[in-house]
Amino acid sequence: MKNNRDMKIILIHGNGGATANDHWFPWLRTKLLKFGVKVIAKTFPDNQLARQKYWLPFIEELGADEKTILIGHSSGGVAVMRYSQSHKIVGSALISVNYTDLGDKNEKSSGYYDEPWLWEKIRKNQKWIIQFASKDDPYIPISQARHIHHKLKTDYYEFENHGHFGDPSHKTLEFKELLEAIKRRIT
């Protein structure tokens, strides 16, 4: 096993009132701790709208740096992409992520979509990017995920029936595929 003593992983939930205790986050945190990494799972401020002006400084406050892996679900993944445009990190995992506001006023108000994406910077500021998407995601069209995969050259996993990886119709309490993908990077 690699020396993971200095490495940290930050778990970033989505918007709509999501918290660090939702879905598969507690399960994943417990599993990742067994690899000797520090795992930070906190409920982000402004968790209803997930606005960039609050979330990016909060990621910085949590100490995200070149020894950090960021794992972001939904709006959390969008925050990861914006953060990694200007900060070096080890790598990231993007789950059910989009790159446009999808015509939704709450998404638009988050501020993430006001500037063009700097895809090359996102890629260069990390060693690897893992991405998970599902064709039956009720919120994020698969074309969004495929576009991000194309732009970022992610290690891409596309499913048929995983929904939003934790939305009410898919009460996912474990996410073994994500754990395995991260485990390959840290052990």
N, C-alpha and C positions, 0 to 999 in steps of 0.2 A: 504494500500500500504506500502511496506517496505520503510525504510529510504534509499533512493538511493543517498543522497547528496554527499557521498564520492566515489561512483561508477563511473567508466568511461567505455565506449565502444569505441573500435577502429575498424573502418571499413578498410579492406585491399583489394584493387582491385587486378586484375590479371595482367599478362604481356602483351606484344604485343602493348604497347602504351596506355593501359587502364589508366583511371584517376578516381579520387574520385567523379566525376560528371557523371559517366557512369551508365547506366542501372537503377537499383532500389536503388542505393546508396543514392541519394538526398531524395527520398521518405522515405526510411527507417530512415534516420537521422532525418527528421522532425517528424516522428511518435515516435521515441525513446525519443526525447527531452521532449515529453509530460509526460514521466514517471519520470522526475526529475534527469535524469542521464546526465553526461557530455558525449557528443558524438564527437569523433575526426574522421574527414574524410578528409584526405590529400592525394594528389597525391604523391606517393612514388618516390624516386630518382631511376634512372635506370629502368624506367617503361617499357622499351622495352624488356629487358632480365630478370628483376626481380632477379638479382643475390643476393644470400644469404649474401655475404660479405657487401652489402649495406643495404639490407632490415632488417636483424636482428638487427643491431645497430640502425637503424631508428625506429624500434618498441620500442626499449629501450629508445631512445631519446624522444619518445612520452609519456613516463611514464608508460608503461605497467608493472603492478605489481599484487600483490595478491588481488587488488580491481578492476581488469580490466577484461572485457569480450572482446575477440578478435573474430571478424567476418571476415573470409577470403574467397574470391571467387577465385577459380582456383589456380593460383600460390600464391595468397594471403593466401589460405588455407594451401598450402604446407609450407609457411613461418610460419604460426601459429603452425603447428605441430613441426617444428624444434625449434621455439622459446620456446614452452612449454616443450621441453625436458630438458631445464635447467633453466626455470623460472616458478615460481608459479603464476597462474592466477585464477580468479573465474571460468571461463569456456570459451568454444569456440563454434563457429558455422563454420562448414566446408562445403562449397558449391562447387560442381563440382571439387573435389580434387583427386589427384593421388599420388602414392608413388614411381613410377619409372619415368625415363626420357622418356619413351614411344618410345625410339629409335629416338628421335628428338634432333638434335644438339644444338638448342637453349635451350631446357630444360636441356640438359646435361651441358651446359655452366653455368647454374645458380648455380651449386655447391651443390644443395640440396640433390643430390643422390649419393654423393661421399662416404658417411659413412652409416653404417647400421642404421636402424630406432630403436630407443629405446622406443618401444611401451609402456612398463610398466611405464617408467618415464613420458611419455606424459600423460598417464591416471592419475598417482598419483599427478601430479602437477596442477590438476584442479578438480573441484567438478563434472563437467558434460561436455559432448561433444555432440553437435547436428550435424547431418550430412544430407545433401540433395544431391541427385543424380537423374539423369534421364537416362532411357534406350536409349533415342535417342540423347544423348550428342555426337556431332560430333567429339569432341576432346578427351574425357576421356571414355575409355571403362568401362562398368558397372562392370566388374570384378575388376577393380581398386578400385572403391567405396566399393564394397562388401568386399574386402580384408581389407580395412581400418576399416570398420565397425566391422568385425570379430576381428581384433587386438585391437581396441580401445573400443569395446563394446559401440558404440555410440547410441544415440537416433536417429534412422535411418529413413529417409523418402525417399522412392524411387518412382519416377514418370515415366510415360510412355512417356510424350510429353512436357517436359520443356526444352529440348535441353541443352545448356550450361548455362542456367539461365541468359540469357542476350546476347547471341551471335546474329549476324545479322539476323538470321532466326527466332529468338524469342525475339523481342524487348520488353523485360519485363521491365515495368516501376514501377510495384508494386510487392511486394513479401510478400503477406499476411501470407503465411504459416510460413515463417521465423519470421515475426513480432510476430505472436501468440506463437511460440515456445520460443522466448526470453521473451515475456511478462509473460509467465508462470513462468519463472525463477526469474524475478525481481519485481513482484507484489505480 
